[in-house]
Each structure stands twice: as structure tokens, then as C-alpha cells.
Amino acid sequence: MLRPFTLHRPETAEEACALLAELGEDAAAYAGGTELLLLMKLDLLRLRHLVDVKRIPRFGEIGPGPRATSGARLTIGAAVTHRAVERSPLVGARCPLVASVARHVANVRVRNVGTVGGNLAFADPHSDLATLFLTLDASVELVSPRGRRELPLGDFVRGPWETARAADELLASVTLTPWGGDTAAAYVKFGVYERPTLAVAAALRLDGTAGAQRSGDRIVDARLAIGCVGPTPVRLADVVIGVLPQKQHLHFVVWRIFQSIEDVFLRWEDGVIAPLLRDELLQLLEVRLVELRRQHVAPALRDALQVHRGISTG
């Protein structure tokens, strides 16, 4: 049963932050409420006030973010729903994998009301978006009576249902750095019912620029994040560090990626799910790389994947 509460509807971020500061532990920010209201119905949270942030300017918008050295960025307001992300032409053009993952968040009822900011601020270890966003160098913007600050997503999420957000702060938006057109990316999750129990986001960038003649079939960047099986999503920076200096061939890079995945799984799980996920992720990456090959990628890329598959199953 849902206990009575007062719903506040501020028009600005400053008003919302002032309410949160004044009401203290009796209040929480409210957008979609898919997780919050459930906890309140279960009597796990007893809040007397909810501060609705959906009317605040910019919180419900998707737009181009500030320019970065790697090119244009994408900013998603905290009150933007998963359904809006799924259907956004801008997200589809700049981050098609984000739109695809948003399309599979929970069910359509949840996607119609659940928000990106609520998903990240709730810090559920099963969050699809947090895992994927780590490979997009995501940063979050926080607003408070003291001003605005920006944090990398990896620093914002501190643990299960724990973030770096202060009591009088609001999560205003998340900014992503899209991959270039010469990147093969995939997101795979192994789940039970609607809850993923293991997820991997991977992106491999080939040398040269999209549409240009490439100097070889080498990887210049490999981003990998693992989520749903530990207290927080993890970006495996050691994969990137190991790949960048030597620009290793694809089959070695893929082998390094899955070696890292399996090392993590052996620490967190019993190691049984890793081979299942590896095969599915290989298939998805193979499809992406075949698409890139049509844009002048060397035929050796597909052969490299086949070599790795033979080593993995042999």
C-alpha cells in the first residue's frame, strides 16, 4: 500500500534543490518513479514528500552536447524516458546502439515512464544503460544551490544503490561521446526474466577514418565494460591500455577481451555463463565488422574472428 505523500512541482532546478535541502530525508526527487514508487509500496521507503523534476527546463531534452576533442557529443536530460531515447532520431544517428539497448529495457510500460536519470541515480547493479554508457565515456551533470559540477559516470556510481550525489543535488543530464563510424560495437546480456544477470558492452575501433583507405586491419581502441554481476559496472581499462601502444591484430585483441571477461567472471561467478556470452558477442561483433569491411576494411578481419572462434572451441 502506498502511504500518503505531498507532491511538489518546482519550475526550476534551483527551486527543486532548495526543496530537497529543506525537506531533508523526508523527500526524494521524482521523475518516472518506476523503482521509487515500488519501494514505497513495499514500505521499504517512507517518504512524505516527492519533488517532481519533469517540468524543469532541459531535464526532458535530448540534444548535441559540448564539443570534445573526439567530435560531437550527445546530452540526454535526466527526465528523458527510455522510450524517448529509443525513438530519438538524434540518438539513432549518433549512438544507434544506445537506441537499440533502450528498446529492450524492461517492458514498454516501464520504458514509457522510466527515465534515464532515474535509472542512473538509482544505481541498480542491473542497469543496462550504466554498463553501456561507460564505453561512451559518459559524464553526469549535477546541480545544487552551490552550482553545477560534472563527474565521470564511473565516479558517480559508487556501489549498489549508492552514488556521489549529495542530498540537495539533482542529476540534470548525462553526456556521451559517440564512437566514430569506423567502430564495431555490441551489447549483450544474459538474463533471467527481465533482470539481466550478466552484461558486456564492447566497442572496437579500426585504424583510419570512416570511408578512407585504411593503413591496415588493426585495432586502435578497444572499450569494454561489464555489468550486472558485481556491485557496480566496470570499465576494463587494462584492455585499452594493452591494445593502444602496439595496435595489435583483431584476433589478438578479441582474445585479450575475452580473457579479461573470463577473468572477471571467474571472480564474480562460477565461470559457466562466460562461454555462452562470448559466443553471442562474437557473432554480434562479426556482423558489425562485416559491415565495416564493406567500407574498405581488410578481409583478414573476418578470418581473424574465425581463428579466434577455432581457438576458443578447440
C-alpha positions as semicolon CSV with decimal commas, in nm:
position;residue;x (nm);y (nm);z (nm)
1;M;0,000;0,000;0,000
2;L;0,129;0,345;-0,091
3;R;0,136;0,581;0,205
4;P;0,016;0,941;0,153
5;F;0,277;1,195;0,040
6;T;0,295;1,553;-0,086
7;L;0,396;1,605;-0,448
8;H;0,594;1,924;-0,518
9;R;0,629;2,052;-0,876
10;P;0,907;2,312;-0,896
11;E;0,963;2,500;-1,221
12;T;1,342;2,535;-1,192
13;A;1,638;2,329;-1,078
14;E;1,713;2,588;-0,810
15;E;1,363;2,551;-0,663
16;A;1,391;2,173;-0,666
17;C;1,730;2,177;-0,493
18;A;1,602;2,419;-0,229
19;L;1,309;2,186;-0,156
20;L;1,538;1,885;-0,121
21;A;1,765;2,080;0,113
22;E;1,471;2,200;0,323
23;L;1,284;1,868;0,345
24;G;1,592;1,652;0,402
25;E;1,547;1,278;0,443
26;D;1,169;1,304;0,415
27;A;1,197;1,388;0,044
28;A;1,331;1,245;-0,282
29;A;1,348;1,359;-0,643
30;Y;1,079;1,204;-0,860
31;A;1,068;1,158;-1,237
32;G;0,935;0,826;-1,367
33;G;0,909;0,660;-1,028
34;T;0,935;0,304;-1,162
35;E;1,177;0,199;-0,886
36;L;1,097;0,466;-0,627
37;L;0,723;0,407;-0,608
38;L;0,775;0,031;-0,593
39;L;0,996;0,068;-0,285
40;M;0,739;0,298;-0,129
41;K;0,459;0,050;-0,195
42;L;0,666;-0,223;-0,031
43;D;0,719;0,011;0,267
44;L;1,095;-0,005;0,221
45;L;1,098;0,373;0,183
46;R;0,877;0,606;0,385
47;L;0,888;0,943;0,213
48;R;0,649;1,224;0,298
49;H;0,748;1,442;0,002
50;L;0,833;1,382;-0,364
51;V;0,991;1,657;-0,576
52;D;0,879;1,620;-0,938
53;V;1,159;1,727;-1,176
54;K;0,986;1,660;-1,508
55;R;0,890;2,025;-1,564
56;I;1,240;2,163;-1,517
57;P;1,385;2,309;-1,841
58;R;1,646;2,091;-2,018
59;F;1,573;1,791;-1,796
60;G;1,345;1,643;-2,063
61;E;1,557;1,726;-2,367
62;I;1,796;1,533;-2,594
63;G;2,047;1,745;-2,780
64;P;2,403;1,785;-2,905
65;G;2,643;1,816;-2,616
66;P;2,951;2,037;-2,591
67;R;3,222;1,976;-2,846
68;A;3,503;1,744;-2,744
69;T;3,839;1,657;-2,895
70;S;3,687;1,334;-3,029
71;G;3,399;1,516;-3,202
72;A;3,037;1,599;-3,126
73;R;2,884;1,468;-2,806
74;L;2,528;1,382;-2,708
75;T;2,347;1,506;-2,397
76;I;2,039;1,331;-2,255
77;G;1,836;1,510;-1,988
78;A;1,768;1,329;-1,663
79;A;1,389;1,325;-1,718
80;V;1,408;1,180;-2,070
81;T;1,225;0,847;-2,084
82;H;1,372;0,526;-2,223
83;R;1,101;0,534;-2,488
84;A;1,213;0,882;-2,598
85;V;1,574;0,760;-2,624
86;E;1,459;0,459;-2,824
87;R;1,269;0,678;-3,073
88;S;1,502;0,981;-3,091
89;P;1,639;1,047;-3,445
90;L;1,944;1,217;-3,292
91;V;2,027;0,919;-3,069
92;G;1,967;0,685;-3,363
93;A;2,207;0,883;-3,578
94;R;2,485;0,938;-3,325
95;C;2,452;0,638;-3,090
96;P;2,240;0,368;-3,258
97;L;2,345;0,105;-3,005
98;V;2,207;0,324;-2,723
99;A;1,871;0,341;-2,901
100;S;1,878;-0,035;-2,950
101;V;1,954;-0,105;-2,583
102;A;1,685;0,141;-2,469
103;R;1,439;-0,055;-2,682
104;H;1,497;-0,360;-2,463
105;V;1,489;-0,201;-2,118
106;A;1,229;-0,389;-1,909
107;N;0,895;-0,363;-2,094
108;V;0,711;-0,094;-2,289
109;R;0,511;0,021;-1,985
110;V;0,832;0,087;-1,791
111;R;1,001;0,249;-2,093
112;N;0,714;0,494;-2,131
113;V;0,762;0,636;-1,779
114;G;1,108;0,528;-1,661
115;T;1,381;0,788;-1,713
116;V;1,750;0,780;-1,795
117;G;1,837;0,997;-1,495
118;G;1,631;0,784;-1,259
119;N;1,800;0,471;-1,388
120;L;2,148;0,613;-1,326
121;A;2,067;0,785;-0,995
122;F;1,907;0,469;-0,854
123;A;2,238;0,288;-0,922
124;D;2,080;-0,053;-0,965
125;P;2,362;-0,305;-1,031
126;H;2,146;-0,448;-1,313
127;S;2,139;-0,122;-1,511
128;D;2,189;-0,177;-1,884
129;L;2,249;0,191;-1,951
130;A;2,522;0,238;-1,691
131;T;2,723;-0,051;-1,838
132;L;2,687;0,070;-2,196
133;F;2,747;0,436;-2,106
134;L;3,088;0,352;-1,957
135;T;3,211;0,264;-2,306
136;L;3,084;0,603;-2,426
137;D;3,297;0,796;-2,172
138;A;2,978;0,918;-2,004
139;S;2,978;1,207;-1,760
140;V;2,688;1,332;-1,547
141;E;2,596;1,690;-1,459
142;L;2,484;1,759;-1,102
143;V;2,313;2,081;-0,992
144;S;2,275;2,220;-0,638
145;P;2,247;2,553;-0,454
146;R;2,628;2,564;-0,478
147;G;2,627;2,549;-0,858
148;R;2,695;2,279;-1,114
149;R;2,958;2,006;-1,130
150;E;3,043;1,728;-1,371
151;L;3,155;1,377;-1,278
152;P;3,260;1,077;-1,487
153;L;2,988;0,813;-1,462
154;G;3,236;0,569;-1,308
155;D;3,292;0,811;-1,019
156;F;2,922;0,891;-0,983
157;V;2,813;0,529;-0,923
158;R;2,985;0,423;-0,601
159;G;2,808;0,098;-0,522
160;P;2,473;-0,081;-0,526
161;W;2,207;0,193;-0,492
162;E;2,478;0,441;-0,388
163;T;2,600;0,745;-0,582
164;A;2,812;1,055;-0,526
165;R;2,503;1,279;-0,538
166;A;2,462;1,500;-0,230
167;A;2,124;1,522;-0,058
168;D;2,049;1,866;-0,209
169;E;2,180;1,781;-0,557
170;L;1,990;1,679;-0,868
171;L;2,117;1,473;-1,159
172;A;2,049;1,707;-1,452
173;S;2,184;1,519;-1,753
174;V;2,429;1,264;-1,888
175;T;2,666;1,341;-2,176
176;L;2,802;1,071;-2,408
177;T;3,090;1,070;-2,655
178;P;2,970;0,871;-2,958
179;W;3,202;0,631;-3,135
180;G;3,320;0,709;-3,485
181;G;3,181;0,547;-3,798
182;D;3,476;0,306;-3,807
183;T;3,373;0,130;-3,482
184;A;3,218;-0,213;-3,435
185;A;3,012;-0,218;-3,115
186;A;2,778;-0,460;-2,942
187;Y;2,592;-0,504;-2,614
188;V;2,498;-0,849;-2,490
189;K;2,321;-0,955;-2,173
190;F;2,236;-1,292;-2,027
191;G;1,925;-1,261;-1,814
192;V;1,659;-1,433;-1,613
193;Y;1,313;-1,292;-1,686
194;E;1,351;-0,911;-1,707
195;R;1,663;-0,889;-1,490
196;P;2,000;-0,926;-1,665
197;T;2,245;-1,135;-1,465
198;L;2,547;-1,058;-1,678
199;A;2,613;-0,791;-1,943
200;V;2,900;-0,687;-2,167
201;A;2,939;-0,376;-2,382
202;A;3,226;-0,382;-2,631
203;A;3,348;-0,140;-2,897
204;L;3,641;-0,194;-3,133
205;R;3,772;0,094;-3,346
206;L;3,978;0,026;-3,657
207;D;4,265;0,244;-3,775
208;G;4,192;0,512;-4,032
209;T;3,878;0,722;-4,069
210;A;3,542;0,605;-4,195
211;G;3,528;0,592;-4,572
212;A;3,903;0,645;-4,611
213;Q;4,169;0,398;-4,723
214;R;4,294;0,226;-4,410
215;S;4,657;0,155;-4,339
216;G;4,585;-0,192;-4,208
217;D;4,346;-0,423;-4,029
218;R;4,446;-0,314;-3,680
219;I;4,260;-0,203;-3,368
220;V;4,349;0,140;-3,232
221;D;4,093;0,147;-2,950
222;A;3,903;-0,122;-2,760
223;R;3,646;-0,028;-2,498
224;L;3,493;-0,294;-2,276
225;A;3,254;-0,271;-1,982
226;I;3,100;-0,547;-1,772
227;G;2,790;-0,509;-1,556
228;C;2,510;-0,683;-1,367
229;V;2,732;-0,934;-1,186
230;G;2,922;-0,706;-0,947
231;P;2,839;-0,416;-0,717
232;T;2,890;-0,164;-0,999
233;P;2,951;-0,172;-1,376
234;V;3,323;-0,195;-1,455
235;R;3,516;-0,041;-1,744
236;L;3,815;-0,266;-1,813
237;A;4,077;-0,003;-1,875
238;D;4,356;-0,263;-1,893
239;V;4,220;-0,381;-2,229
240;V;4,251;-0,032;-2,375
241;I;4,598;0,020;-2,228
242;G;4,717;-0,314;-2,364
243;V;4,583;-0,253;-2,713
244;L;4,673;0,107;-2,786
245;P;5,056;0,102;-2,789
246;Q;5,100;-0,196;-3,021
247;K;4,787;-0,173;-3,243
248;Q;4,751;-0,549;-3,229
249;H;4,566;-0,750;-3,493
250;L;4,199;-0,822;-3,437
251;H;4,235;-1,187;-3,337
252;F;4,477;-1,095;-3,057
253;V;4,256;-0,807;-2,941
254;V;3,947;-1,029;-2,932
255;W;4,142;-1,292;-2,740
256;R;4,255;-1,028;-2,488
257;I;3,900;-0,902;-2,445
258;F;3,754;-1,241;-2,370
259;Q;4,044;-1,336;-2,148
260;S;3,963;-1,026;-1,940
261;I;3,593;-1,107;-1,940
262;E;3,653;-1,461;-1,820
263;D;3,896;-1,343;-1,551
264;V;3,626;-1,116;-1,411
265;F;3,358;-1,383;-1,436
266;L;3,574;-1,633;-1,251
267;R;3,600;-1,383;-0,966
268;W;3,230;-1,293;-0,962
269;E;3,054;-1,605;-1,092
270;D;3,122;-1,974;-1,143
271;G;3,255;-1,917;-1,496
272;V;2,971;-2,109;-1,665
273;I;2,798;-1,813;-1,829
274;A;3,115;-1,665;-1,982
275;P;3,140;-1,906;-2,282
276;L;2,770;-1,851;-2,365
277;L;2,812;-1,476;-2,366
278;R;3,142;-1,497;-2,555
279;D;2,983;-1,680;-2,846
280;E;2,691;-1,435;-2,870
281;L;2,918;-1,132;-2,851
282;L;3,149;-1,277;-3,116
283;Q;2,856;-1,321;-3,350
284;L;2,741;-0,962;-3,300
285;L;3,090;-0,818;-3,345
286;E;3,136;-1,030;-3,655
287;V;2,822;-0,878;-3,809
288;R;2,942;-0,525;-3,729
289;L;3,287;-0,593;-3,869
290;V;3,145;-0,739;-4,189
291;E;2,951;-0,415;-4,231
292;L;3,271;-0,217;-4,183
293;R;3,458;-0,442;-4,424
294;R;3,224;-0,327;-4,699
295;Q;3,367;0,019;-4,630
296;H;3,723;-0,093;-4,724
297;V;3,812;-0,297;-4,416
298;A;4,061;-0,574;-4,496
299;P;3,911;-0,926;-4,547
300;A;4,150;-1,055;-4,283
301;L;3,920;-0,924;-4,012
302;R;3,659;-1,193;-4,066
303;D;3,932;-1,456;-4,082
304;A;4,069;-1,331;-3,750
305;L;3,735;-1,387;-3,582
306;Q;3,716;-1,736;-3,728
307;V;4,065;-1,811;-3,599
308;H;3,966;-1,694;-3,250
309;R;3,649;-1,900;-3,259
310;G;3,853;-2,205;-3,351
311;I;4,094;-2,144;-3,064
312;S;3,808;-2,088;-2,816
313;T;3,621;-2,406;-2,911
314;G;3,916;-2,627;-2,988
